[in-house]
Amino acid sequence: MKRSRFTEEQIIGMVKEQESGVSTADVCRKHGISTASFYKYKAKFGGMDVSDARKLRALEDENAKLKKLLAEQMLDNAMLRDVNSKNVWSAPFMQG
């Protein structure tokens, strides 16, 4: 995932600047971003404080770790199911 060149604090500052009455075009021009990027930032960070953004980042990181652990566990379970489904007693070396 591509990282933003702005920190959460900077993005929240931009959103608050626009909410305080500065036009969106002026905020975008000042910070060198497109209006689409600004509205994407506003949708994600609008109404947040810096501490809320940090909590959000921590939760997103934890969620990513848990998803990775779940995927690994599901892979292990599928592998064990595959090994278990093979009949060990019908192996050629066991006959005779």
Secondary structure, 3 states (H helix, E strand, C coil): CCCCCCCHHHHHHHHHHHHCCCCHHHHHHHHCCCHHHHHHHHHHHCCCCHHHHHHHHHHHHHHHHHHHHHHHHHHHHHHHHHHHHCCHHHCHHHCC
